């Protein structure tokens, strides 16, 4: 598995919008301070790595508006990656980016092995059990001490936290945007 989540305190903006030519690296949570900085919830094991490399763009939640994010700078803190980009110098401008996605072209990443996945590619997957019970969609990713946790929101608004562990995954179909799990007794009762 290629680890790539951060802590998310709001829902992923629009998990219906997926562009497989890009990898989501994180999402803007909120402004930080008064001079145009903002906090990014990073979908990477090492949020500082986002600051390295080329091809960064910020996309509006619906993907219709795109803005280059070259020159992104920042620092990692306990609240997330505090970042700045040239041209954003006021709190109001940073606030307008809330929910925007930070992406990089997939072609700029090394190829994955057959048993690897970018964690951000799990966002928006529909989740069901091997018995056919529809659980909902992956709305958020959280890293816990034991690994990745998928926050799955059902049609009724209920949220379930599902560990992304090999023993639970019955089928992962990224092209079909679905995940089938084989939960142990009691997991869905929590």
N, C-alpha and C positions, 0 to 999 in steps of 0.2 A: 504494500500500500504506500502511496506517496502522500505523506501527511500534509494537510493544508488548511486546517480550520483556525478560526479565532473565536473569541467569545462574542456572541451576538446578543444584544439586548433589545432588538426590535425585529419584527418579521422581515424575511428576505423580501425585497421590494416587489418583484414580479417573477415568480418561478415559472410562469408560462413562457416567458421570453428566453429562448436559449439560442445562442449562436455557437455552434460547435467549432468554429474557426478561432475562437478566443477562449481563454481560461480566466474565470473570475478569480481575482486575487484577494478581494475584500469589498467592503461596502462602507460608504461614509455614514457614520452614526449621527454626528452632530458637530457644531462648531466648537472650537476650543479657544478661549480668550477673545480678544477684540481685534486682532490684527490679521484675520484671514486664515488662521490655522484650523484644522478640522481633525476629528478622530476617525480612524479607519478600523473597522473590525476586520482583521486579516484572516484569510483562509489559508494560512501557511504555518508550518511548524516554526519557521524563523521569520517573523514579520519584517525584520531589518533587510532581509533579502529582496523584498519588494522594491527597495530603494535602488537596487543595483540592476543594471540592464536597460534595454531600450524598448520602445514600442508601447509604453504605457498610455492608456486612454481612460477617461472617465465617461461613462455612459449613463444617461438618464434612466430611471427605472424601467421605462418602456423600450429603451434602446433606440429611440428615434433621434435623440440629440447626443452628439459625441463631442468630446473636448480633449485635445491632446493633454497628457499629463507629464510630458517630458520635463525634466528639471525637478521632479518630485523630490522633496527633501523632508527629513523628519527624524524622529527618535521614538524608540519603543519605550512605553511606560506600562504601568499596571492597568491602565484604562484602555490601552490599545496603542496603535501607531498614531502618534500626533504628527500630522503632515502639513506641508505647504506646497503650493505650486505657483509658479510665476503668474502674475495677473490677478491673483486673489489676495486682496489686502485688507478687506473689511469683514467683520463678523457676519454681516448680512449676506455677503457674497458666499461665505463658507456655509451659512445656514441653508442657502438655496441648493446646496449640493447634497443635503440629507437624502439618503436612500440611493444615491448614485453608486454605480458599480465601478470598481477599478479593474481593468482587464488588460491582458497582454495577448498578442497573437499566439495561438497554439504552436505555430511553426517555429517560434523562438525558444521553445522548450525542448529538452531532449525527449526522444521517443520513450514511451512507457513499455514495460514488460507486459506480457499477457495477464499476469496476476496483479497488476498495479492499476490504480485509478487516481486521478486528481480529486481530492475530496470535494472541491467546489462543483465537480460534475455530478455530485449526488443531489445537489439542490434541485428541487422541483420534481424529483422522481415520485411516481405513484407507488405506494407501498401496500402490499397485501400479504396474507399468510398463505402457506401451502394448502390450507383448507379452503381458500378462496375468500376469506374475510377481508374486505377493503378497509385499510387503516387510515388512509389519507395521503398527504404529500409531505415530502421533506421540505420544511420551511427554514430550518436553522441547523447549524452544526455547532457542537460544543466539544471541546477537548476535556476529557476527564483523566484522572490518573491512569485508568486502565485502557484508555484509547478514545476513539471517536464515539460521540453520542449523536444520533440523529433525532432532531425534534420533529415529529410527524404530527401534523394537524389534520384531524378528521373533518368530514363534511359538517359535523355538528359543532365544530370549533374546539373540541376536546384535543388536548395535546398529550402525546405519548412520547416518552424518551426511550429510544431503541438503541442498544449498543450495536455498533458496526463491527461485529466480530465474525470471523470465518465460520464458526459453528452455528451461527444463526442465519447466515446468508444461504438461501436455497438457490436463488437465481438473481443475477444482476444483469440487466439488459439496458445498457446506456443508450443504444440507438433507439430502442423502443420506449425509453424513459420510464422504466419500471424496475422495482425491486421486490422480490418475494423472500419472505423470511420464514423460518421454522422456529417459532418461539418456544422456549421451555414452558412447562406449566407454571402459571402464575405471573409471567412477565407482563401480560396485557392487563392484568388486574390491578397493577400498581397505580 
